[in-house]
Amino acid sequence: MTDRKKTLLIVTNLYPVPWGLNRASFNKQQFDLLNETLPIKLIVLLPWKEWLSHHDECKAPQNIKYCPYFYIPKFGRRLVPFFQLLSLLFYLPWIKKQHPTAILSSWGFPDAVAVSMLNKLLRLPFFVKVHGTDVNENSQFPARSRLMKKWLNKAETIFCASQALANMLNKQGIEKQKLSVNYNGVNPKVFHPMQKKKHRQHFVFVGSLIETKGCNELISAFIQVKKKHPAMELDILGEGPMKSFLAEKINQHELSCSIRLCGSVPLHEVAQYIRQANILVLPSYREGVPNVLLESFASGTPVISTRVGGIPEVVNEEVGILVDAKNEQQLATAMEQALNITWSTEAIINHANQFDWQKNVQHVLDKVGAQ
């Protein structure tokens, strides 16, 4: 029987907040399942500008604390873990009152570096979960890479969302025996297939509207293919700094009836959009293993994505098409090709079955020592 006295403290910037209820739904799904076996206390790290904008909304249940931290925009990113540590020190009395028996940080840099520093005082079994950008982007900078090598090596286990991430961390000097690949899961009660309308040419994109998600290339490719397939449609789900630029581009090409900017939508609505689409497209420049691809498989919807990060580990020719990042022409060709393929929903669903939240959570529990 599980010892209910065990408590896991999680520190991360990736978690829903009152002003962003749809943020990082994959973490919330995992943490909720963990909490069924192992009580969780949570500290959500917030950049100071975001905290100032939403200070009045920072009300949370007793098991969650919002922790604002200082940083200098566009400067000194290597210093951010130290600023986070300083903020976390103010929460030490609260942390000690929770009597955690282990600590997990979900984001490699800067969060996990700061938590590893904090753990010099707590002396708890320390675990890390890495996602993609937290490793792929920050490992390109020597100062940040050195910090990750020093402080992440103090973890007992680092859960990696893909083998590619594990390989990258090992290349950065993280001990191989600490790296454990643990693919995210999908909730089949939310993501499941439906009968698709015949002859519909309907694409969907789900993600942040930022340059590295390939949003601009997606619209450019759509414009190309639509000349041959005038009935094509595209739903774009998400928010981000590129939204106004994309809206202007859509209006310039008089495509507002064909391309819809839907904004941020709840998870159950995301599932509905994916179910109704013929193809999900995610032309990112860099990724770990995006959960939206796994959710698309569970919905019986094939994907078009890029050969980056861990994506080639989960996309084969039965479930999708891979293209090079930043290649608008390849993307356009793949979109047209995908419309002419007779995809097997059964094969896609069978592929999806290997990505299971219960399996993911059990792996974490086994490592953390909950049983």
N, C-alpha and C positions, 0 to 999 in steps of 0.2 A: 504493500500500500504506500502511496506517495506521502511523504512527510509534509504536511500543510504548513509547517513552520518555515519552510524554505521560501524565500522571496527573491525575485529577480528585479534589479533596478535597471531600467533601460534609459539611455540618454541618446537623443537623436534630434536632428532638425526636420526629419521626415515623418510628419504625423499630421492628421487633420487638425485644423484650428477653427474657432468659431467663424472667422471671416474667410476660411478656405476649407469648407467641409469635405470637398472632394480630393484634397491633397493626399498624396501617398497612400491611397486606399490599400495597396498591397501590404504595407507595413501594418496598417490597422487590422487587416484580416489575419495576419500572422500573430500579432500581439494578442488579439482577442482569443484566438485558439490556445496560445500558450497560457493565457490567464485562466483557462478552464482547469489546468493541471497545476500550474505554478503561479501563485499570486504575483502580480506585476505592479511596480511603482514606476512612474514615468516622468522624466524631465525633458521638456521640449525646448530646445535651444532656438532663440529668436534673434535675428539681427536687430540692433537697436532702433534703426529707422522703422522697421516693421512694427516693433513693440510700441514705439511712440505713437504710430498711426492708429494702433488698435488697443491701446492700454486699457480702455474702459471695457473691452470685450474679453480681457484675459481672466475670465472666471472659469474654473475647472473643478471637477470632482476632487475629492481629497487625495486620490491616488495620482493626480497629475499636477505638475508645477511648470509654469512658463518661466524660462530663464533668459532674460535679455543679455546680450553681450555686445561690446563695442567692437568696431572695426573701422578702418579708413577705406572708403570706397575707392576701388581701382588702384590701391597701393598697399604694399606690405602684406600680401596674402599669407606669407610664411609666419606672420606674427599673430594671425587669427587664433590658433590654438592656445596661445598664451592669454589672449583676451578672454577666451571662453573659460579657461581655467580660473582666471580671476573671478569671473561671475559665478562659476560653480562653487567656489569656496564659500560664498555667502549662503549656499544651500546645504552646507555640511551639517548643521544642526538638524535640519529636516531629514536629510539622508540617514543620519545615524538613528533617528527616531523610528525609521521604517525597518531597521534591522535587516538590511539586505544580506543575502548569503552569496550572491554573485552579481556581476555587473556586465551589461552588454551595451556596446555602442553601435548604432546602426548608421554608419557613414564613415568612410575611411579617413578622409582629410577634409576639414580640420577636426571634426568631432571626436573620432577615436583617439587621436593624438592627445587632445585635451583630457579626455577621460582616463587615458593611460597615465598621464601625469598626476591627475587627481587620485588615482588608485595607489599611489605611493603612500598616501595617508590612510586610505581605506583598507588596503591589503586584502582585497577580495579576489576570488577567481574571476578573471577578466576575459571577456569574449568580444569579438568584433564581427559585424556583418558588413560586407562591402557590396556595392551595387553596380558600378560602372564608371560614371564620370568622376566619382570621388577618387578612383584609382587612375583611370586612363588619362584624365586631364592633368591631375596634380603630379603624376609621376614624371611628366615632361619637364618639371622645374626642379633643378638640383637641390635647392634648399628644402623644398617641401618633401622631395623624395627621401632626403636624409632623415627628416623628422619621422616620416612613416617607417623607415627601416629601424630606427632606434626604438620608437615607442610601440609600434604594432607587434614587434617581436616579443614584447612582454605579455602578449595575449596567450591564453592556453589554446584557443582555437579561433581561426578566422573563417567565417562562413562566406563562401564566394558564390555569387549568383551564376557563375559560369566557369568552365575550365580555363577559358581565355583570361579571366581575371586572376585566377590562381597562378597561371603562368606568368602574368605580368608582375604580380607581387613577388614571386620567386625570383624573377629577373632583377627586381629592385633590392633584393637581399633579405626577403622574409624567409624564414626557415620553412622548408617544404613540408615538414611533418605537422606544422601548425595550420596548413591550408586544407580546407574541407569544402568540396563543391556541394552545394545544396540549392538545387533549382527551386524557384518559387512555385506556388501552386495556383489552382483555379477553383473557385467555388461553383460546383456544377448546379447548385440551386439558382444561381444568378446567371451563369453563362451556359447556355444549352442551345441546341440547334432548333430551327423551324423550317418549314417548307418555304423556299424562296420563290419569288415571282419569276416566272419564265420570261426570257427576253429582256429583262431589266439590266441596265449597264450602270451599276451603282457602286461607287467606291466610298470608303470611309477612312479618315485619318483621326487618330486619337493621340494627343500629346501636347506638350507645351509649345506655344507658338514662338519658337526661338530659332535662330539661324541653323544651329547644329541638328535640328530635327528634320531639315530638308524641306521645310514648308514651301519655300520659294520655288525650288526645283519641281516640287509636286504640282504646283499650279501651272508652271511653264509646260511641263510634260502633258498635263491635262489639256491645255490649250491646243497642243499639237495633235493629240489623239482625237479630240472632239471634232476636228475637221472631217475625219472619216466616220466618226460615230456620233452624230449630232444628238442622240438621245442620252448621252452620258451624264451622270450626276456625281457630285462629290460633296459629302458632309465632312466638315472639319470641326472636331471637338477639342476644345482646349482654350486656354487664355495665355497671353504672353505679350512681350514688347513688340512683336512683329504684326500684331493684329491689325493695326491701322494701315500699315504698308500693304498687307495682303488684301484688305478691303478695297484699297485704292486700285490695286492691280486688277482685282475682280471687276470693279466698276469700269475701268479703262477698256477692258475687253468685253464689256456688256454681258457678263456671265453670272449676274446676281441671281438669275433663276436656276442656274445649273450648279453653282458652288455656294454652299451655305456655311457661314461662320456661326456655329451653334453655341460657342462659348463653353464654359465649364458646366458639365451636367453630372448628376448623381450616378453612382455605379450601376444601378439597375437600368437607367436610361442609356448609359454607355452600352450595356449588354444588348439592349433592344436595337440600337443603331447598328451594332456589329452583326447581329442576327439577320437584319434586313438587307445588309450590303452583300454584293457579290464578291468583293475583294477588299481587304484591309491593306492600306499602303502606309509604310513607315520608312521613309528614305533617310534615316539618321546618318550623321557623320561618325558618331561614336555611341556605343551602348554597352551594357552588360548583357543581360537577356531581358528585353522589355516584357513586362507582364502582359501588355496588351496583345502580343503575339500569341502567348499561351491562351489567353482568353478568347482570341479569335479562333484558334483551333477547337477549343471546347464548344464554340458556337457553330462549328462546321463551316467556317468561312476561311478560304485560303488567303495567303498573304503575299505581298511584294515587299521586300525589305533589302537591306544592304549587307554586304560582306564585311561587317565590322564586329569587333568584340566577340561575344558569345552567340550572336545570331546564327552563324553557320552550324552551330551545335544543335540547334532545334528546328531548323528549316531544311527540309529535303524536297525533292521534286514532286512528291505526292501531295505536299501541303502548301507549296509556294514557289516563288521565283526570287532569286537573289541577283542584285545588280551592284555595280560599284557605286560608292558614295560620291556625291557631287557630280553625277553623270546624268544630265537631263535627258540625253538621247537614249541611253540604255533604259532609263525609267519609262520613257514614252513607249519604247518597243515592248517592254515587259507588260505595261498596262494593256496594250493592244493584244499581245499574246495571251494574257490571262483571260481576256474576254472570249477567246476562241477555244479555250481548253474546257473539256468536260470533266470537272472536278468530282472526285468521289467523296461525298460527305462522310460515308462510313470510314474511309481510310483516314480522313482528317480527325474524326472523333477518336478513332483507335490511337492515333498519334498523341492526341491530347491526354489520354488516360494516364500517361506516365508522369504528368505534372500535377501533383496532388498535395494539397495543403497539409493533410494529416501526416503524410510521409515527411514533408518538410519540417513540420513542427516536432514530430517524434525524433528526428535527427538532432534538432537543437536540444530537446530535453535529454536525450542520451548523453550529449556532450556536456551540458551544463550540470548533469548529475541529479536530475529531478526524480529519478526512479532508482 
